[in-house]
Amino acid sequence: MTSSLARILKHAVVLLLGGIVAYLATVQVFPFLDNRTPIALAVFGTYIVTAYVLIPLAFRAFRLFYIPVHLPLYCTTPDGFASDPVNIALVGERHQVIRAMEAAGWRRADNKTPLSVAHQVVYALLKRSYPRAPVSSLYLFGRQQDLAFQKEVLGKRGYRHHVRFWAADTQLAQEFESHVQFWRRFHLPNRHASDTNFWVGAASKDTGFALIRHNAQLTHMIDPDTASERRLISRDLRRADKVSSRRTVPVHRPFSLRNRALRGRLKSDGYVTICELR
């Protein structure tokens, strides 16, 4: 009974916020822009304001009252929606992770700033490669990724391999200590083990573009087979001779997630590969 009432209340709040956004877009934003710009620009401007300002603000307000409780099996979007499954882990200091991934042919992604985003747009319009293009921020342990790497898929625009890593450090995620401990119990035995050298990652592959289902922003479509990305990283690290030991362990039964991309769904076999770096 209580759960049914909570679900009804949640849907009511979402409906109310949706109505407010629709009202602002149609009664305030569009007429304002239509009086000052051609109709095409007014429509485009209304879309930008609605998708990138009003809807995100509404979801931020909603999350003040409803905070979803996720198992630490996957990262989430800033709005709390499920995203990429955790499928890879590395044991090593921060500088080891960076050197190993770059030696394996992966480029560290630039931080997402207005300048790097502008570069990404310009490079896309000019059909030029941007090997260090920024990736979107996803959250685990209550914070966005600490490191991100990517690898281009040559000859295919909008395609790339990428992985985000979070340090499983209890000092950095005190409110999510249970989630950190969930992953640390799979830590490889190492006499040098510490809270700062275990990194859990979510690897996936972009395969084109799509709209985000809850706010209509443009994003990447993700390949459903996330296990193949785990194997790719492990293989690249071993070929670069950066792995001293490796094991693949089951952490959960196989599961699937409805990705934020419209019609997107990701599959996990429930395994994580843990690589101890040299």
N, C-alpha and C positions, 0 to 999 in steps of 0.2 A: 504493500500500500504506500509506504513512504517513498520507495524508489519510483513508483508510478507518478506520484505527485511531483517529485523532483524533476522527472523527465518532462512532465507537462509544463512545469514552471520554466524549465530551460528553453523549451520550444517557444513558449510565450514571449520570453525575453528576446530570443533571436528574431521572432516575428516582429516585435515592437521596434527593435533596432533596424531591421530591414525596412520597415515602413518609414522610419525617420530618414534613412538614407535615400529611399526612393523619393520622398517629399522634397528633400533638399536638392536632389539632382534635377527633378523635373520642374519644381516651382521656383527655386532660387538660382541654381548654378546655370542651367541651360538658358533661361530668359536673360540673365545677366550677360552671358557670352553672346547670345544671339543678337542682342541689341548693339554689339560692338564689333562683331566679326561675321564673315560669310558663314552660311549654314554648315558647310563641311567642317570648318574650323571650330564652330560652336559644338557640333556633335563630338568631334575628336577631343576638344577641351573638356567637355562634360565627362567623357569616358575616363580621361586621365585623372580628373579630380575625384571622380567616384571610385575608380578602381584602386588608385594609389594613395588617396587621402581619406575619404569618407568611410569606406568599408573597413580599412585597417583600423581607423580610430574606433569604429563601432565594435570591432572584435576585441580591441584592447580594453574597452569599457566592459564588455561581456566577461572577459577573463578576470576582472577585478572581483566578480561575484562567483564565477565558476572556474575553478582551476582543475583541469583534467589530471588524473593520476595515471601515469603510464608506467608499465614495466620498463626497465632499462634495456629493452631489447632493440629499440629503435630510437632514432633522434626525431625531433619534432620541428615544425616550422615555428617562427616567432609567435604565430597565433595559436599554437598548441595542437596543430593537426599532425597526425602521424606522417613520418617521412621515411628515410632510408633505414633499413635494418643494419644493426651492428654485425659485421661479418669478418673483421680482421683486427688483430692486436699485435703491437710491437713492444718488445722489451729493450729499453735503451734510453740514454739521456737524450735531451732535446736535440743537441747538435748531432748525435749519432743518427737520429731519425731523419733529420734534414739531409745529411750527407749520404745516407744509405738510399733514400728515395731518389735523390738527384743522380746518384751513380747508377741507379736502376733505370734511368731514362724518364723519370717523372719531374715535372717542373713545379716549384712552389708557387701557388697562386698569389697574386697581388692582393693586398687588403682592399676591401670594397670601399672606395672613396668616390666622391663626385668626379675626380679626375680620371680614375681607372675605369669607371663606368662610361665616361665620355669616350675614352680610348676604345673601349669595347664596342661601342656603337659605331664609331668612325671606322674601325677596322672591319666591322661586319659590312658596312655600306661599301667599303672599298674592296671587299672580298679578300682581305688580307688576313694572315694568320696572327693570332695573339696567344702565344704559348703560355703566358702567365696571366691570362684573363681571370678576374675575380670570380669567385663562386658565391652563391647565395648563403646567407647565414642560417645554419640549422643548430638546434639546441639539444644538449645532453648534459646531465648533471647540473641543470639550471643555468648553463652559459653556452655561448656560441663556440664553434670549433676553435681550438688552439692553433692547429696547423691544417693546411689544405694543400693538396697536390693534384696535378692533372697531367694527362697524357693525350695528345691529339690523335684523332683518327684521320689519317691522311686521306685527302680526296673527298671528304664528306663534311659539308658545312653543317654546323649544329650538332656534330657528333664529337664526343670526347669522353675519355675515362676520367673519373675524379674520385678522390677519397678525402674525407675529413677525419681528423684525429682529435681526441680529447684526452688530456692527462687524467688518469684515474687517481687523483690526488685528494685525499680527504680534507686537506687544508684549503683547497680551492672550492670544495663543494660540501661544506658542512651540513647544509640543509638537506642534501641528497646523499648523505653518508651511506645509507642502506643500498642505494643504487651503485655507488662506488664499490662497496664491499661485495656486491653481487658479482662484479667483474673481477675483483682482485682475488677471489677464490680460485680463479682459473690461471693465476699468475704462474709462470714457469719457475721452478726452483732455481734460485740464484743467490749466492752468498752476498752479492752486491745489491740485492733487491732493496728498493726504497719506495716511498710514496710518489716519487717524482719520475720514475722510469718505466711506468706501465701505461701504454697508450692504447685506447680502444678506438676503432675506426669504422666508418660506414662508407663502403666503396660502391659506386654505381656507374652506369654508363648513360650519357645523354644520347638520345637517338632522334633529334629533331626538336620541334617546338610544339607547344600546346598552351591552352589557357588554364589558369588555376581555377578550380571548380568553385571556390567560395568567394573570390573577388574579381575574377576575369582578368587578372594580370597575366602578362606573357611570361611563360617559363619553359623549361625543357621537359620533353617527354623522356621517361627513364625506361631502359630495358628491364623487363620483369625479372630476368635471370641475374640476380645479384651474386649468386655463388660463383659464376664465371669471373666476376671482377675480383673476388677474393683469390681465386686461383691465379689470375693474371699478376697481381701484386706479389704473391708468394713466388711465382716463377721468375719474375723480373729481379727480385731481390736475390734469389739463389744464383741466377746467371751472373749477377754482378758480384757474387761471392761476398755478400754482406750478411748472411745468415749462419749462425753457429749451430742452432738447433731449431726444430720446427715441429709442431704437432697441431692436428685439427681435432677439436673437441666438440661434443654436443652440449649445447647450453639450453636448448628448448626443443620442443617438438616442431616440425615444419609448420610454417604459418604464412599467411599472405596479408598484405596491407593495401588499403585503397590509398594510392598516392594522391598528393594534392593536385596533380595534373588531371584535367578532364579525361575520363576513360583510362586513367593510369592505375595500374595495380602491380605491386612488387611481390615477389615470392622469395622466401627464405627457407633453406633446408634445415635451419636450426643449428648449423655448425659455425664455429669461428676458428680460423687459423691463427695460431700464436707463433710469431717468429721472434727468436732472441737474436739481436743484432751483434755482430762482431765488435 
